[in-house]
Amino acid sequence: MDWQQWHDRYDAPESPLAWRLRAVQDRIGAALDAAPPGPLRVISLCAGQGRDLLGVLPAHPRREDVRARLVERDPGNVAEVRRTATALGLPGVEAVVADAALLDHCADLVPADLVLLCGVFGNITSADIERTVEACTQLCAPGARVIWTRHRKAPDQVPRICAWFESRGFVREWTTSADHVQSVTVHRFTATPAPLRPGTRVFDFVGYDRLRARESRTPLETDEPRGNG
């Protein structure tokens, strides 16, 4: 997959991905508006070109408060984030070439005030989605918000993912209508953060196409939950 070329899909204004991007940006702005005064820590996993956060921060009154780390494996996308952040005058935005599944890359930014998991859950197994939800208890400060996305194609996993969040001390604040094929949801953390566990790998990035092909050939082995071990 050419992940830089993949981002061209966002440039079609009426596409589902462009709609999802606008919805995520709206929720980022609302989360920043609602955050308490003072420094704000933001983590974005599998951040791509960072169009969600970078589309909000330049005009937002909290831009100077934000220290953000965008973790992305594709060097070309990371280079694009760095170019854009520099051009927009956002020195608090850092992009690193790294495997977002390893929480160690976020160690000095936890607990964070905002965690972005956009474009992640449609590319990993069901068991790894649950592991990632569990990991959010290590990433989030009390009151932090997680903004996450997932398509609603059958089998629709959105209700299940919401239940996983809500069983771990997260309260659902907002979600898109089930009429939209691309779902955006916001959960707020109300529990006590768990200590970050160095060396924790929370998912393997399978990719949407390979994941769908696998699910069409075999029973959904991904339905078996797995602990955060």
Sequence and secondary structure as in RCSB ss.txt:
>XXXX:A:sequence
MDWQQWHDRYDAPESPLAWRLRAVQDRIGAALDAAPPGPLRVISLCAGQGRDLLGVLPAHPRREDVRARLVERDP
GNVAEVRRTATALGLPGVEAVVADAALLDHCADLVPADLVLLCGVFGNITSADIERTVEACTQLCAPGARVIWTR
HRKAPDQVPRICAWFESRGFVREWTTSADHVQSVTVHRFTATPAPLRPGTRVFDFVGYDRLRARESRTPLETDEP
RGNG
>XXXX:A:secstr
  HHHHGGGGGSTTSHHHHHHHHHHHHHHHHHHHS SS EEEEEES TT HHHHTTGGG TTGGGEEEEEEES H
HHHHHHHHHHHHTT TTEEEEES TTBGGGGGGG SEEEEEE S GGGS HHHHHHHHHHHHHHEEEEEEEEEEE
E  SS  HHHHHHHHHTTTEEEEEE  TTSSEEEEEEEE S      TT B      HHHHHHHHHHS  GGGS 
    
